[in-house]
């Protein structure tokens, strides 16, 4: 498989940005702009897990190509049409780098699990006021469904 094919397979596995009706299925009622902000946090969580899976399962010489292709595809398909809220792509990349560093620190230094990282992402969403504290448990269920960390590693093992 080529790096472009691997990136395409990862994109197909990733959940699309979430809409208010999808959030309502989890008992979370939000505006369109809040749904976009939540989608942005979910994307960052997914990209953390995907890029970690790439590092774990892909030979070093292909990692950058797969990551770059993946990010370019997301930018073109999700960012430019405005599906992930306002701001520039460069601002989001900085935000993503911050999230990845924090999640990585929590995993590497504190030994946090997938569930704990999902809880950290839920805290980010809650702290920014996108969902009320009463919806925290619903948000955790959503994040488990929409950030399938183990799936990315399995996919890369199968296709590479």
N, C-alpha and C positions, 0 to 999 in steps of 0.2 A: 504494500500500500504506500502511496506517496504521502508526503506531508499535507498536501492540499486535500486529499481524500480523508486523511485522519481528522483534519480540522472540520471538514464537512460532516463527518460522522458525529463529531462532538456537538456541532451546532444542531444537528437533528435530534440529539438526545436532550439538549437543554430545553427547559420549558420556555415558551414564548412569554413576553411581558404580560403581566396579569391585568385583567380588566376589573372594574367595579362589580359586574355580575359574577365573575369568578370568585372574587373576595366574598361576596354575599353568600356563596355556597358554603363558606367557612364561618358564616355568621358575623362577618366584618363588613360594616357599611362605611364606605369612604367616597370622596369625590374622585373625579377623573384625575385631577392633579395629584392627589394623595396616592392613588393607585399607581401612577407613574413613578412617584418617589419610592414606593414600596418595591416596584419592579426593579428600580435601579439598585436598591439594597440587595434584592434577590440575585440580580445579575452579578454583583460584586461577590456575593457568597459563592455562587456557582463558579465564577472565574477563579476564585481562590482554590476550590476543590479541583477544577479542571487543570489548572496550571500545576498544582501539586501532583496530580495524576500523570501529567506529561513528564514532569521531572522524575517520577518514580518508574515509569514504564517505557519511555522513549529514549533511544540513544541520544547522547548530548548533541551530536551534529545536526539533528533534526528538530530539536526543541524550539529554537528561536523561530524557525520557519513556520511551524505549526501554530505557535502562539501568535505570531504576527498575522497569519492568515485568519485565524480565529477572531482576533480583535478587529481586523479590517472588515470582515464579514458582518460583525455585530454593528460596527459603526455605520456601514452602508444600509443594512436591513432594519436596524432598530433605532439607531441614534438619529440619523439624518431625517427620517420621517417624523421625529418628535415623540416616539413611543416611550421614551424614558425621561421626559420632563425637560425643563429649561437648562440652559448653560451650555458651555462649549464641550467638545469632546476632550480637549486638553484638560479642562477642569475635572471632568469625570475621570480621566486617566490618573490624575493626581490623587483624587479621592480613592480610586481603586488601589493604587499603590499603598496608600495609608491603611486601607482595610486589610489588604493582603499582609502587610507587615504586622499589623496587630493580631490578625488571626494566626499567622505563622508563629508569633511569639507565644500566643496562648497554647498552641499545640506543642511547640518544641520545648518551651521552658516550663510550662505549667501542666503539660500532659493532658490538656483538655480534649474531650471526645467530640465527635460529630455533633452530638446533641448539645453539648456545652457551647460549641461555636454557633450553632443555630440560636441558642439562647442569647448569645452576645449580639447576633444580628437583630434578633427581636428587640433587644434593649436599644439598639441604634434607632430602629423604627419607632419604638415607643417614646424614647427620649426626644425625638424630633417632632413629636406630636401628631404623627400620622395615624396612630390608633390609640385609643384610651387604654389605661392600665388594665381595665376589666377584660379586654380582649387578648391579653397576653397568651393565655393557653391556646386560644384559637389561632393566634399568629404562629405559635410554635408548631402546631400541627401543619399549618400551611407551609412553613419553612422546611419541614421534614419532607413534605410531598414535592415541593418546588426546588429543592436543592439536593438532588440524589447523589451525594458524594460517592458512595460505593459503586454506583453505576458507571461512573467515568473511568475508574480503574479497571473494572471488568471489561468495559468496551475496548479500552486500549490494549489490554491483554489479548483479547480476541482478535482484534484487527491488525495488530502490529506483529 
